[in-house]
Amino acid sequence: MRKSRIITFVGFGMALAALAFAGSFYGDGTVWPTSGYANSTLFTYAIAYDLSPGQNPPVAYVDIYRGSTYWESNMMAIAGIDSAVVYYFYTRTLPAGSDYAFGFHTVDDSTILTLGPTVQ
């Protein structure tokens, strides 16, 4: 689902309205594997972003939560030339815990929090 915003510009005593379209995440994203070992398993967070026509890929972040600990990290973007979809990835190891959750955000969009992974 695409989001749209109305932006109003005021200048020289005249108001002009412009319709601006922003892309959106496609789904809630994923992490794999869904379980692993502390400080040795590489967990990869991934999500797809549906671009609006003419939109440049935005900077995307993964938000990883564990109890009161929070990590926000830039994600790597992969897209073909003139592609309508950008795929974002981020990989890291994690300390032990079963109370992880993650989500994704850009300036224009964010996802819901999803539980996982479990780290032994």
GROMACS elastic network, one bead per residue, 0.5 to 0.9 nm:
[ bonds ]
;  ai    aj funct       b0    kb
    1    23     6  0.84444   500
    1    24     6  0.69093   500
    1    25     6  0.84896   500
    1    26     6  0.80530   500
    1    50     6  0.87163   500
    2    21     6  0.75637   500
    2    22     6  0.68191   500
    2    23     6  0.57978   500
    2    24     6  0.58834   500
    2    25     6  0.89339   500
    2    50     6  0.80995   500
    2    51     6  0.87261   500
    2    52     6  0.76879   500
    3    21     6  0.64049   500
    3    22     6  0.57294   500
    3    23     6  0.66235   500
    3    24     6  0.69170   500
    3   108     6  0.85307   500
    3   109     6  0.86125   500
    4    19     6  0.73319   500
    4    20     6  0.61016   500
    4    22     6  0.60023   500
    4    23     6  0.85488   500
    5    18     6  0.88605   500
    5    19     6  0.63757   500
    5    20     6  0.56250   500
    5    21     6  0.64632   500
    5    22     6  0.78076   500
    6    17     6  0.70088   500
    6    18     6  0.61950   500
    6    20     6  0.62364   500
    6    21     6  0.86717   500
    7    16     6  0.86819   500
    7    17     6  0.60736   500
    7    18     6  0.55057   500
    7    19     6  0.62892   500
    7    20     6  0.68394   500
    8    15     6  0.67683   500
    8    16     6  0.58764   500
    8    18     6  0.62725   500
    8    19     6  0.86164   500
    9    14     6  0.83899   500
    9    15     6  0.57667   500
    9    16     6  0.52575   500
    9    17     6  0.62589   500
    9    18     6  0.77174   500
   10    13     6  0.68116   500
   10    14     6  0.58452   500
   10    16     6  0.63944   500
   10    17     6  0.87326   500
   11    14     6  0.55314   500
   11    15     6  0.65331   500
   11    16     6  0.81570   500
   12    15     6  0.83672   500
   21    52     6  0.64280   500
   21    53     6  0.84639   500
   21    55     6  0.83906   500
   22    51     6  0.73555   500
   22    52     6  0.60310   500
   22    55     6  0.75498   500
   22   108     6  0.65466   500
   22   109     6  0.84355   500
   23    49     6  0.69958   500
   23    50     6  0.54531   500
   23    53     6  0.87542   500
   23    55     6  0.75892   500
   23    57     6  0.87545   500
   23    58     6  0.88104   500
   23   108     6  0.75004   500
   23   109     6  0.78578   500
   24    48     6  0.87777   500
   24    49     6  0.56519   500
   24    50     6  0.53925   500
   24    51     6  0.68588   500
   24    52     6  0.83116   500
   24   106     6  0.88747   500
   24   108     6  0.74455   500
   24   109     6  0.59000   500
   24   110     6  0.81122   500
   25    28     6  0.73734   500
   25    29     6  0.83097   500
   25    47     6  0.72314   500
   25    48     6  0.59456   500
   25    50     6  0.59830   500
   25    51     6  0.87453   500
   25   104     6  0.85180   500
   25   105     6  0.85295   500
   25   109     6  0.69255   500
   25   110     6  0.72995   500
   25   111     6  0.72352   500
   26    29     6  0.77160   500
   26    47     6  0.71876   500
   26    48     6  0.53367   500
   26    49     6  0.54237   500
   26    50     6  0.61522   500
   26    85     6  0.89099   500
   27    30     6  0.89473   500
   27    47     6  0.74315   500
   27    48     6  0.74181   500
   27    49     6  0.86352   500
   27   111     6  0.79067   500
   28    47     6  0.70929   500
   28    48     6  0.88098   500
   28   103     6  0.74740   500
   28   104     6  0.80139   500
   28   111     6  0.57213   500
   28   112     6  0.66249   500
   28   113     6  0.80536   500
   28   114     6  0.74979   500
   29    45     6  0.73589   500
   29    46     6  0.56027   500
   29    48     6  0.71461   500
   29   103     6  0.76225   500
   29   104     6  0.77226   500
   29   111     6  0.80871   500
   29   114     6  0.83880   500
   30    34     6  0.89262   500
   30    44     6  0.81388   500
   30    45     6  0.57478   500
   30    46     6  0.54330   500
   30    47     6  0.65101   500
   30   102     6  0.87669   500
   30   103     6  0.89855   500
   30   114     6  0.82390   500
   31    34     6  0.62964   500
   31    43     6  0.65157   500
   31    44     6  0.54121   500
   31    46     6  0.63432   500
   31   102     6  0.85645   500
   31   116     6  0.74255   500
   31   117     6  0.69664   500
   32    35     6  0.76883   500
   32    42     6  0.85226   500
   32    43     6  0.56490   500
   32    44     6  0.54128   500
   32    45     6  0.67531   500
   32    46     6  0.85004   500
   32   117     6  0.77360   500
   33    36     6  0.68862   500
   33    41     6  0.84197   500
   33    42     6  0.80717   500
   33    43     6  0.60519   500
   33    44     6  0.73167   500
   33   117     6  0.74091   500
   34    43     6  0.79850   500
   34   116     6  0.64225   500
   34   118     6  0.63732   500
   34   119     6  0.85201   500
   35    41     6  0.84934   500
   35    43     6  0.85129   500
   35   116     6  0.78915   500
   35   117     6  0.53174   500
   35   119     6  0.56105   500
   35   120     6  0.76344   500
   36    40     6  0.80021   500
   36    41     6  0.54763   500
   36    42     6  0.81508   500
   36    43     6  0.81063   500
   36   117     6  0.78534   500
   36   118     6  0.66331   500
   36   119     6  0.50829   500
   36   120     6  0.61500   500
   37    40     6  0.57735   500
   37    41     6  0.53024   500
   37    42     6  0.88043   500
   37    93     6  0.85808   500
   37    94     6  0.81353   500
   37    95     6  0.81757   500
   37    96     6  0.71595   500
   37   118     6  0.84901   500
   37   119     6  0.52879   500
   38    41     6  0.65966   500
   38    93     6  0.70603   500
   38    94     6  0.57200   500
   38    97     6  0.81635   500
   38   119     6  0.56273   500
   38   120     6  0.56628   500
   39    42     6  0.81013   500
   39    92     6  0.87649   500
   39    93     6  0.50709   500
   39    94     6  0.53498   500
   39    95     6  0.55796   500
   39    96     6  0.77019   500
   39   119     6  0.88416   500
   40    93     6  0.60115   500
   40    94     6  0.78220   500
   40    95     6  0.89426   500
   41    92     6  0.80929   500
   41    93     6  0.56984   500
   41    94     6  0.76492   500
   41   119     6  0.84823   500
   42    91     6  0.62197   500
   42    92     6  0.52868   500
   42    94     6  0.79098   500
   43    90     6  0.81771   500
   43    91     6  0.54420   500
   43    92     6  0.54949   500
   43    93     6  0.60002   500
   43    94     6  0.77109   500
   43   117     6  0.81266   500
   44    89     6  0.66815   500
   44    90     6  0.55576   500
   44    92     6  0.67558   500
   44    93     6  0.89256   500
   45    62     6  0.74510   500
   45    75     6  0.87298   500
   45    88     6  0.80989   500
   45    89     6  0.56055   500
   45    90     6  0.51492   500
   45    91     6  0.62656   500
   45    92     6  0.86769   500
   45   102     6  0.86393   500
   46    62     6  0.85932   500
   46    75     6  0.85914   500
   46    87     6  0.71821   500
   46    88     6  0.54916   500
   46    90     6  0.66213   500
   46    91     6  0.88447   500
   47    86     6  0.85406   500
   47    87     6  0.59401   500
   47    88     6  0.54044   500
   47    89     6  0.69110   500
   47   104     6  0.79138   500
   48    85     6  0.66085   500
   48    86     6  0.57254   500
   48    88     6  0.61889   500
   49    57     6  0.82749   500
   49    84     6  0.85001   500
   49    85     6  0.55714   500
   49    86     6  0.51612   500
   49    87     6  0.63248   500
   49    88     6  0.76982   500
   50    84     6  0.60733   500
   50    86     6  0.66399   500
   50    87     6  0.89932   500
   51    54     6  0.79290   500
   51    55     6  0.59411   500
   51    56     6  0.75210   500
   51    57     6  0.69411   500
   51    58     6  0.89346   500
   51    83     6  0.81638   500
   51    84     6  0.51900   500
   51    85     6  0.56951   500
   51    86     6  0.72541   500
   52    55     6  0.53150   500
   52    56     6  0.85138   500
   52    84     6  0.71729   500
   53    56     6  0.88792   500
   53    84     6  0.73788   500
   54    82     6  0.87359   500
   55    58     6  0.83199   500
   55    84     6  0.88707   500
   57    60     6  0.86273   500
   57    77     6  0.79121   500
   57    79     6  0.85609   500
   57    85     6  0.86766   500
   57    86     6  0.67809   500
   58    77     6  0.89723   500
   58   106     6  0.66486   500
   58   107     6  0.76700   500
   58   108     6  0.85759   500
   59    74     6  0.72226   500
   59    75     6  0.75340   500
   59    76     6  0.87194   500
   59    77     6  0.81912   500
   59   105     6  0.87168   500
   59   106     6  0.61113   500
   59   107     6  0.78229   500
   60    73     6  0.85194   500
   60    74     6  0.60434   500
   60    75     6  0.57174   500
   60    76     6  0.80814   500
   60    77     6  0.80700   500
   60    88     6  0.73219   500
   60   104     6  0.70822   500
   60   105     6  0.57948   500
   60   107     6  0.80475   500
   61    72     6  0.63787   500
   61    73     6  0.53524   500
   61    75     6  0.54598   500
   61    88     6  0.87665   500
   61    90     6  0.87511   500
   61   103     6  0.85231   500
   61   104     6  0.55909   500
   61   105     6  0.53585   500
   61   106     6  0.64031   500
   62    71     6  0.79790   500
   62    72     6  0.57521   500
   62    73     6  0.55021   500
   62    74     6  0.66356   500
   62    75     6  0.66538   500
   62    89     6  0.87195   500
   62    90     6  0.74391   500
   62   102     6  0.70145   500
   62   103     6  0.59086   500
   62   105     6  0.66165   500
   63    70     6  0.70630   500
   63    71     6  0.57267   500
   63    73     6  0.67488   500
   63   101     6  0.83271   500
   63   102     6  0.54124   500
   63   103     6  0.51895   500
   63   104     6  0.57696   500
   63   105     6  0.76289   500
   63   113     6  0.88153   500
   64    69     6  0.83083   500
   64    70     6  0.57324   500
   64    71     6  0.50612   500
   64    72     6  0.64502   500
   64    73     6  0.84176   500
   64   100     6  0.71308   500
   64   101     6  0.59678   500
   64   103     6  0.67726   500
   64   104     6  0.87268   500
   65    68     6  0.72797   500
   65    69     6  0.58247   500
   65    71     6  0.64955   500
   65    72     6  0.88729   500
   65    99     6  0.80984   500
   65   100     6  0.55698   500
   65   101     6  0.51150   500
   65   102     6  0.59603   500
   65   103     6  0.86606   500
   66    69     6  0.51060   500
   66    70     6  0.64236   500
   66    71     6  0.87522   500
   66    97     6  0.75883   500
   66    98     6  0.82860   500
   66    99     6  0.56249   500
   66   101     6  0.65738   500
   66   102     6  0.88619   500
   67    70     6  0.79876   500
   67    99     6  0.65280   500
   67   100     6  0.73931   500
   67   101     6  0.89559   500
   73    90     6  0.78350   500
   74    90     6  0.75816   500
   75    88     6  0.57683   500
   75    89     6  0.54012   500
   75    90     6  0.51046   500
   75    91     6  0.87030   500
   76    87     6  0.81852   500
   76    88     6  0.53897   500
   76    89     6  0.52146   500
   76    90     6  0.63208   500
   77    86     6  0.63758   500
   77    87     6  0.56574   500
   77    89     6  0.66149   500
   78    85     6  0.89381   500
   78    86     6  0.57608   500
   78    87     6  0.51668   500
   78    88     6  0.63056   500
   78    89     6  0.81647   500
   79    82     6  0.82438   500
   79    83     6  0.60816   500
   79    84     6  0.82679   500
   79    85     6  0.66242   500
   79    87     6  0.63487   500
   79    88     6  0.88631   500
   80    83     6  0.50282   500
   80    84     6  0.84921   500
   80    85     6  0.82755   500
   80    86     6  0.79375   500
   81    84     6  0.89848   500
   83    86     6  0.72184   500
   94    97     6  0.84040   500
   94   119     6  0.71115   500
   95   119     6  0.68890   500
   95   120     6  0.82518   500
   96   118     6  0.78452   500
   96   120     6  0.51565   500
   97   100     6  0.69126   500
   97   117     6  0.85611   500
   97   118     6  0.62016   500
   97   119     6  0.51097   500
   97   120     6  0.64497   500
   98   116     6  0.73643   500
   98   117     6  0.70233   500
   98   119     6  0.59733   500
   98   120     6  0.76911   500
   99   115     6  0.75745   500
   99   116     6  0.71728   500
   99   117     6  0.80644   500
   99   118     6  0.72488   500
   99   119     6  0.89279   500
  100   114     6  0.86117   500
  100   115     6  0.59293   500
  100   117     6  0.59612   500
  100   118     6  0.69325   500
  100   119     6  0.85704   500
  101   113     6  0.61391   500
  101   114     6  0.53496   500
  101   116     6  0.52165   500
  101   117     6  0.73579   500
  102   112     6  0.82926   500
  102   113     6  0.53200   500
  102   114     6  0.53660   500
  102   115     6  0.64791   500
  102   116     6  0.71524   500
  102   117     6  0.88379   500
  103   110     6  0.74176   500
  103   111     6  0.55954   500
  103   112     6  0.59325   500
  103   114     6  0.63174   500
  104   109     6  0.83762   500
  104   110     6  0.55895   500
  104   111     6  0.54612   500
  104   112     6  0.78599   500
  104   113     6  0.81519   500
  105   108     6  0.77656   500
  105   109     6  0.56972   500
  105   111     6  0.64888   500
  106   109     6  0.52738   500
  106   110     6  0.62654   500
  107   110     6  0.81698   500
  111   114     6  0.86968   500
  115   118     6  0.89197   500
  116   119     6  0.87182   500
